[in-house]
Amino acid sequence: MRFVLALSLMLAAADARAQAASQPAAATPPTPAEVRAAMDIPSRSLDRSAPEARALGAGAQALADERKHVEVQPLHLLVRGLTRDPGVVAVFEHAGVAAVPLQSAAEKALAELPRGREPEFLSATMLDLLERAEREAEREGAKEVGVEHLLN
């Protein structure tokens, strides 16, 4: 994978930290359009996802739920991949990014995300990531959206 991959994920982590810092402690409920988008796009993406990609997405959502975060962010996907998928770790290390410091930084960023009591929903950045992964799979002519598409 490219160095750009690691850089974009680190930037996503920084963006999540910035969003968390600018948001009030209590989460605002999603708009009807956000709810529709959260229900539509992931279901289409998950229908075409390989089992490993589905598991990674479900793991990201479970991580957000465990930590009572108000949104599922790409950061959750990154942390779950780094902690549970040796292939994800190998991609970063192949790109010259040490996985342990990256995971540590991502964990710190997760700790700063807002918490809530309501069920979490997919953030706009997570929806964008899912859309991009599906487009990447289509561009490659892949039958399924794989982990590699989620990381690209």
BELFENRA-V864339 format. One record per pair of residues at least 24 apart in sequence whose ideal C-beta (glycine too) atoms are under 7 Angstrom apart, sorted by the first residue. I is the first residue (numbers start at 1). J is the second residue. D is the distance in Angstrom with one decimal. If there is no record, write none. Layout:
# BELFENRA-V864339
i->I j->J d->D
i->I j->J d->D
This chain:
# BELFENRA-V864339
i->1 j->91 d->4.7
i->1 j->94 d->6.5
i->1 j->95 d->5.3
i->1 j->151 d->6.5
i->2 j->95 d->6.6
i->3 j->95 d->5.2
i->3 j->96 d->6.5
i->5 j->95 d->6.2
i->5 j->151 d->5.9
i->5 j->152 d->6.4
i->6 j->92 d->5.7
i->6 j->95 d->4.9
i->6 j->97 d->4.1
i->9 j->78 d->5.3
i->12 j->74 d->4.7
i->12 j->75 d->6.3
i->12 j->125 d->6.4
i->13 j->75 d->5.2
i->13 j->78 d->6.9
i->13 j->105 d->6.5
i->13 j->106 d->5.4
i->13 j->109 d->4.5
i->15 j->125 d->6.9
i->16 j->73 d->4.9
i->16 j->75 d->4.7
i->16 j->109 d->5.6
i->16 j->113 d->6.3
i->17 j->109 d->4.9
i->17 j->112 d->5.4
i->20 j->112 d->4.8
i->20 j->113 d->4.8
i->20 j->114 d->5.6
i->23 j->114 d->5.3
i->25 j->114 d->6.4
i->27 j->70 d->3.7
i->27 j->114 d->5.8
i->27 j->116 d->4.4
i->27 j->118 d->6.9
i->30 j->121 d->5.3
i->37 j->127 d->5.7
i->38 j->121 d->5.1
i->38 j->122 d->4.6
i->38 j->127 d->6.7
i->41 j->127 d->5.3
i->41 j->130 d->5.7
i->41 j->131 d->6.0
i->42 j->122 d->6.1
i->42 j->130 d->5.6
i->45 j->130 d->4.4
i->45 j->133 d->6.6
i->45 j->134 d->5.0
i->45 j->145 d->5.9
i->48 j->134 d->6.7
i->48 j->137 d->6.9
i->48 j->144 d->5.7
i->48 j->145 d->5.2
i->49 j->144 d->6.1
i->49 j->145 d->4.6
i->50 j->144 d->4.2
i->50 j->145 d->6.7
i->50 j->146 d->4.6
i->52 j->146 d->6.8
i->52 j->147 d->5.2
i->53 j->145 d->5.5
i->53 j->146 d->5.3
i->53 j->147 d->5.1
i->53 j->150 d->5.8
i->56 j->80 d->6.2
i->56 j->81 d->5.8
i->56 j->85 d->6.5
i->56 j->147 d->5.8
i->56 j->150 d->6.5
i->59 j->84 d->6.1
i->64 j->120 d->4.6
i->65 j->120 d->6.1
i->67 j->110 d->6.6
i->68 j->115 d->4.6
i->68 j->116 d->6.6
i->69 j->113 d->4.9
i->69 j->114 d->6.9
i->69 j->115 d->6.1
i->69 j->120 d->5.6
i->70 j->114 d->5.2
i->70 j->115 d->6.8
i->70 j->116 d->4.0
i->70 j->118 d->7.0
i->70 j->120 d->5.8
i->71 j->120 d->5.8
i->71 j->121 d->6.1
i->71 j->122 d->7.0
i->71 j->123 d->4.0
i->72 j->120 d->5.4
i->72 j->122 d->5.0
i->72 j->123 d->6.3
i->72 j->126 d->5.3
i->73 j->113 d->6.8
i->73 j->123 d->5.1
i->73 j->125 d->6.2
i->73 j->126 d->5.9
i->74 j->125 d->5.5
i->74 j->126 d->5.6
i->74 j->129 d->5.0
i->75 j->106 d->5.9
i->75 j->109 d->5.7
i->75 j->110 d->5.9
i->77 j->150 d->6.6
i->78 j->106 d->5.3
i->79 j->103 d->6.8
i->79 j->106 d->4.9
i->79 j->107 d->6.4
i->79 j->110 d->6.0
i->82 j->106 d->6.8
i->85 j->147 d->7.0
i->87 j->147 d->6.6
i->88 j->147 d->6.9
i->88 j->151 d->6.8
i->91 j->151 d->6.0
